[in-house]
Amino acid sequence: MPKLKTNRGAAKRFMRTAGGRFKRAQSHFNHILTKKSPKRKRHLRPSSLVNAADQAAVKKMLPYR
């Protein structure tokens, strides 16, 4: 079998946790931050886990993670 390629976009967005799940950052926190309230920006800060429904898709994109 040939080697599988890692999806580079996914590699930059997701990190594997010790339990085997994937960690992701919240969206809408990169630019146009001036119009967003401090409360909204604070709630966008913490990372969360990828939904169980999307777990298989992310796993396929990151075969060696």
C-alpha positions as a Markdown table, in Angstrom:
| # | Residue | x | y | z |
|---|---|---|---|---|
| 1 | Met | 0.0 | 0.0 | 0.0 |
| 2 | Pro | 1.2 | 3.5 | -0.8 |
| 3 | Lys | 1.5 | 6.1 | 2.0 |
| 4 | Leu | -1.5 | 8.3 | 2.6 |
| 5 | Lys | -1.3 | 12.0 | 2.3 |
| 6 | Thr | -2.2 | 14.2 | 5.2 |
| 7 | Asn | -4.7 | 17.0 | 4.5 |
| 8 | Arg | -2.5 | 20.0 | 5.2 |
| 9 | Gly | -5.4 | 22.3 | 5.9 |
| 10 | Ala | -6.8 | 19.9 | 8.5 |
| 11 | Ala | -3.3 | 19.4 | 10.0 |
| 12 | Lys | -3.2 | 23.1 | 10.8 |
| 13 | Arg | -6.7 | 23.2 | 12.3 |
| 14 | Phe | -7.0 | 20.1 | 14.5 |
| 15 | Met | -4.9 | 18.5 | 17.2 |
| 16 | Arg | -5.2 | 15.0 | 18.7 |
| 17 | Thr | -5.9 | 14.8 | 22.4 |
| 18 | Ala | -4.5 | 12.1 | 24.7 |
| 19 | Gly | -7.9 | 10.4 | 24.6 |
| 20 | Gly | -7.8 | 10.1 | 20.8 |
| 21 | Arg | -10.4 | 12.8 | 20.1 |
| 22 | Phe | -9.6 | 16.0 | 18.1 |
| 23 | Lys | -9.4 | 19.5 | 19.5 |
| 24 | Arg | -10.3 | 22.5 | 17.4 |
| 25 | Ala | -10.4 | 26.3 | 17.7 |
| 26 | Gln | -13.6 | 28.3 | 17.6 |
| 27 | Ser | -14.3 | 30.2 | 14.3 |
| 28 | His | -14.8 | 34.0 | 13.8 |
| 29 | Phe | -11.8 | 35.0 | 15.9 |
| 30 | Asn | -9.2 | 35.9 | 13.3 |
| 31 | His | -10.2 | 39.3 | 11.9 |
| 32 | Ile | -12.8 | 42.1 | 12.1 |
| 33 | Leu | -12.6 | 42.0 | 15.9 |
| 34 | Thr | -13.3 | 45.7 | 16.5 |
| 35 | Lys | -17.1 | 45.3 | 16.1 |
| 36 | Lys | -17.2 | 42.2 | 18.3 |
| 37 | Ser | -17.9 | 42.8 | 22.0 |
| 38 | Pro | -15.3 | 41.8 | 24.6 |
| 39 | Lys | -17.7 | 39.2 | 26.0 |
| 40 | Arg | -18.2 | 37.6 | 22.5 |
| 41 | Lys | -14.4 | 37.5 | 21.9 |
| 42 | Arg | -13.8 | 36.0 | 25.4 |
| 43 | His | -16.3 | 33.2 | 24.6 |
| 44 | Leu | -14.6 | 32.5 | 21.3 |
| 45 | Arg | -11.2 | 32.0 | 23.0 |
| 46 | Pro | -11.3 | 28.5 | 24.5 |
| 47 | Ser | -10.9 | 25.5 | 22.2 |
| 48 | Ser | -13.4 | 22.7 | 22.0 |
| 49 | Leu | -13.7 | 19.1 | 20.8 |
| 50 | Val | -14.8 | 18.1 | 17.3 |
| 51 | Asn | -18.3 | 16.8 | 17.2 |
| 52 | Ala | -18.7 | 13.0 | 17.3 |
| 53 | Ala | -20.5 | 13.2 | 13.9 |
| 54 | Asp | -17.4 | 14.8 | 12.3 |
| 55 | Gln | -14.8 | 12.6 | 14.1 |
| 56 | Ala | -14.5 | 10.0 | 11.3 |
| 57 | Ala | -14.0 | 12.7 | 8.6 |
| 58 | Val | -11.2 | 14.4 | 10.5 |
| 59 | Lys | -9.6 | 11.0 | 11.3 |
| 60 | Lys | -9.5 | 10.2 | 7.6 |
| 61 | Met | -7.9 | 13.6 | 6.8 |
| 62 | Leu | -5.2 | 13.0 | 9.4 |
| 63 | Pro | -4.1 | 9.4 | 9.0 |
| 64 | Tyr | -0.9 | 9.6 | 11.0 |
| 65 | Arg | -2.0 | 11.8 | 13.9 |
